[in-house]
Amino acid sequence: MDIRGIWKVKEVRMPTPDGEKVFTPDNPPTDERFEGSAELMQYRTEFADGGVLNTLMRVPEEMKEEAAKHGVEVRDDGYAVIEATEWKEENGKYFYDTKIEGEILGEKCDPFAEIPVTEDGCLLYSYGMILLERV
């Protein structure tokens, strides 16, 4: 499987005191403790050539001029890159750079986390909290 391309959020899985809750872009959370989650569900994830992983946010037409004033480059598809990191494939598995650094018992942690592929071809991203489907 080649994961290059653009993916969208299919589900977001959130731990709560009542157990895990699953939200979708069509059924976003309304509780204020999940503030920002509805916006997160509108982001796109792009696995680009060269090992670049971009998080994309849609820029409304009426905001493009203002975004440009602040140095934000809006792509032809109407999305802007709001964060970039690296991704890689090793032995048929996919990984992304979490940018988390540190040590465990004196050993440096590997900042790359696996992105498992589900049986139906979706990606479990962000430690299994976000299920992505191809656009």
Beta strands, then each sheet from edge to edge (+ up, - down):
strand 1: 5-16
strand 2: 19-23
strand 3: 44-48
strand 4: 52-58
strand 5: 79-90
strand 6: 93-97
strand 7: 103-104
strand 8: 107-108
strand 9: 112-114
strand 10: 123-125
strand 11: 130-134
sheet 1: 2+ 1- 3+ 4- 5+ 6- 9+
sheet 2: 2+ 1- 11+ 10-
sheet 3: 7+ 8-
end
